[in-house]
Amino acid sequence: MHEDDVDVCDGVLVADGEEEDINFVDDGSKLDAETQRFDRIVGALEDVLLDEEFEEVRESFCRENCQHFEESDENKLIYTDIFSKYTSLVESTIDRKLKEAVPGFSMQEFMGLLESHKDNLMSDVFDLLLSLADFEAFKDVMLSYKRDLTEGPSFAINCTPLRLHTEEQEDGEARPDLDLSLQISPIGGSGPKKGAGLG
């Protein structure tokens, strides 16, 4: 680009070397009714998957049932029963939440829409849905819960209180480094060391 040239974007001049963010927003008004409904269901599904209540239901189930799982390539018969209960719990929770969020929702309709719109589904939502129905991923999660319950978390965070300065810093007054007030150490280690210069 020559030094006298300028880029024109939406009527705004952008000088050479400067970058301008451009946001494109599609309000969905030109989409057909089926695609709009599909987008509404997927949006509600994303909300369900990120909902604290949904995560709490999953976590509670995993904590209650993780003791049955063992670090082994062999799978016990009880694993199948627990996994079946887990998928039923997840599916019924998702179904109930989607019926609350989307009037007239039916899982059968959604499965049909999924098939016809699978190329438009965001991969992270699709991957999360697949992981909820993947036995090996489920077993890994259960083993992780079991380790946390028996061994505890693998690290600890220790904080040291600091004096809060509300006035502006004046020349010569030492201020503590905030990084020195936070210590992360393995559990069972010798414990955190005090940071230098803490008040």
LOFI-971130 format. One record per residue (C-alpha): x, y negated, z negated; residue number from 1; residue in one letter. Coordinates in steps of 0.5 Angstrom, whole numbers, plus 500, padded with zeros to 3 digits. Each point is the difference from the previous one (the first is absolute). Example, Ala and Ser with C-alpha at 12.3 -4.5 7.8 and 13.67 -1.06 7.14 Angstrom:
% residues 2
> X/Y/Z/n/res
> 525/509/484/1/A;
> 502/493/502/2/S;
END
This chain:
% residues 199
> X/Y/Z/n/res
> 500/500/500/1/M;
> 503/493/502/2/H;
> 501/495/494/3/E;
> 494/496/503/4/D;
> 495/505/500/5/D;
> 495/501/495/6/V;
> 495/506/499/7/D;
> 493/499/500/8/V;
> 495/504/496/9/C;
> 493/498/498/10/D;
> 501/493/502/11/G;
> 506/499/494/12/V;
> 507/499/503/13/L;
> 505/504/497/14/V;
> 507/497/501/15/A;
> 506/505/502/16/D;
> 503/504/495/17/G;
> 494/500/495/18/E;
> 495/505/499/19/E;
> 492/500/499/20/E;
> 496/505/497/21/D;
> 494/501/504/22/I;
> 494/504/497/23/N;
> 495/503/504/24/F;
> 493/502/497/25/V;
> 495/505/503/26/D;
> 493/499/496/27/D;
> 498/506/503/28/G;
> 494/497/503/29/S;
> 501/503/507/30/K;
> 500/507/498/31/L;
> 495/505/501/32/D;
> 495/501/494/33/A;
> 503/507/499/34/E;
> 507/498/500/35/T;
> 498/494/495/36/Q;
> 497/506/496/37/R;
> 506/504/500/38/F;
> 504/494/498/39/D;
> 496/498/494/40/R;
> 500/507/498/41/I;
> 508/501/500/42/V;
> 500/493/497/43/G;
> 496/503/494/44/A;
> 504/506/500/45/L;
> 506/496/499/46/E;
> 497/497/494/47/D;
> 498/506/497/48/V;
> 507/503/501/49/L;
> 503/494/497/50/L;
> 495/500/494/51/D;
> 502/501/493/52/E;
> 494/504/498/53/E;
> 502/505/506/54/F;
> 507/500/498/55/E;
> 498/501/493/56/E;
> 496/506/502/57/V;
> 506/503/504/58/R;
> 505/499/494/59/E;
> 495/503/495/60/S;
> 499/506/504/61/F;
> 507/501/501/62/C;
> 502/499/493/63/R;
> 495/505/497/64/E;
> 502/506/505/65/N;
> 508/499/502/66/C;
> 502/505/494/67/Q;
> 497/506/505/68/H;
> 506/498/505/69/F;
> 507/503/500/70/E;
> 506/498/504/71/E;
> 500/506/505/72/S;
> 499/502/507/73/D;
> 494/505/498/74/E;
> 493/497/499/75/N;
> 496/503/495/76/K;
> 492/501/501/77/L;
> 498/495/495/78/I;
> 504/494/505/79/Y;
> 495/502/505/80/T;
> 494/499/495/81/D;
> 503/493/497/82/I;
> 501/498/507/83/F;
> 493/501/502/84/S;
> 497/496/494/85/K;
> 505/495/502/86/Y;
> 498/499/507/87/T;
> 493/500/498/88/S;
> 501/495/494/89/L;
> 503/495/505/90/V;
> 495/501/506/91/E;
> 494/499/495/92/S;
> 503/494/497/93/T;
> 502/497/507/94/I;
> 493/502/503/95/D;
> 496/497/494/96/R;
> 505/493/500/97/K;
> 499/500/508/98/L;
> 492/501/499/99/K;
> 500/494/495/100/E;
> 504/495/505/101/A;
> 497/502/507/102/V;
> 493/500/500/103/P;
> 497/507/504/104/G;
> 507/503/499/105/F;
> 501/508/502/106/S;
> 506/504/500/107/M;
> 498/503/506/108/Q;
> 499/494/504/109/E;
> 507/498/497/110/F;
> 503/506/503/111/M;
> 497/499/507/112/G;
> 503/493/500/113/L;
> 506/502/497/114/L;
> 501/505/506/115/E;
> 498/494/505/116/S;
> 504/495/497/117/H;
> 506/504/498/118/K;
> 505/496/504/119/D;
> 498/493/496/120/N;
> 501/503/493/121/L;
> 505/497/497/122/M;
> 506/505/499/123/S;
> 501/499/492/124/D;
> 492/501/499/125/V;
> 500/506/504/126/F;
> 507/503/497/127/D;
> 497/499/493/128/L;
> 493/503/502/129/L;
> 504/506/502/130/L;
> 505/500/494/131/S;
> 493/501/496/132/L;
> 499/506/503/133/A;
> 507/503/501/134/D;
> 501/506/495/135/F;
> 508/499/500/136/E;
> 499/492/498/137/A;
> 495/502/495/138/F;
> 505/505/497/139/K;
> 506/495/500/140/D;
> 495/495/496/141/V;
> 498/505/495/142/M;
> 507/502/499/143/L;
> 502/493/499/144/S;
> 495/499/495/145/Y;
> 502/506/496/146/K;
> 507/498/500/147/R;
> 498/493/497/148/D;
> 496/503/495/149/L;
> 505/505/497/150/T;
> 506/496/502/151/E;
> 498/493/499/152/G;
> 501/494/506/153/P;
> 507/501/502/154/S;
> 502/492/498/155/F;
> 498/495/495/156/A;
> 500/492/501/157/I;
> 502/496/494/158/N;
> 499/493/499/159/C;
> 504/495/496/160/T;
> 496/494/498/161/P;
> 503/493/502/162/L;
> 499/493/498/163/R;
> 495/496/504/164/L;
> 503/494/503/165/H;
> 494/495/502/166/T;
> 505/494/501/167/E;
> 504/499/506/168/E;
> 507/502/500/169/Q;
> 505/495/497/170/E;
> 507/500/502/171/D;
> 504/505/496/172/G;
> 495/503/497/173/E;
> 500/508/501/174/A;
> 494/504/502/175/R;
> 500/507/500/176/P;
> 500/505/506/177/D;
> 493/503/501/178/L;
> 503/506/503/179/D;
> 504/501/493/180/L;
> 494/501/496/181/S;
> 497/506/504/182/L;
> 503/507/499/183/Q;
> 498/506/504/184/I;
> 504/506/497/185/S;
> 498/508/501/186/P;
> 496/503/494/187/I;
> 504/503/495/188/G;
> 507/496/502/189/G;
> 503/496/495/190/S;
> 495/494/500/191/G;
> 501/494/503/192/P;
> 505/495/499/193/K;
> 499/493/498/194/K;
> 501/495/505/195/G;
> 505/494/499/196/A;
> 498/493/499/197/G;
> 493/502/498/198/L;
> 497/495/495/199/G;
END
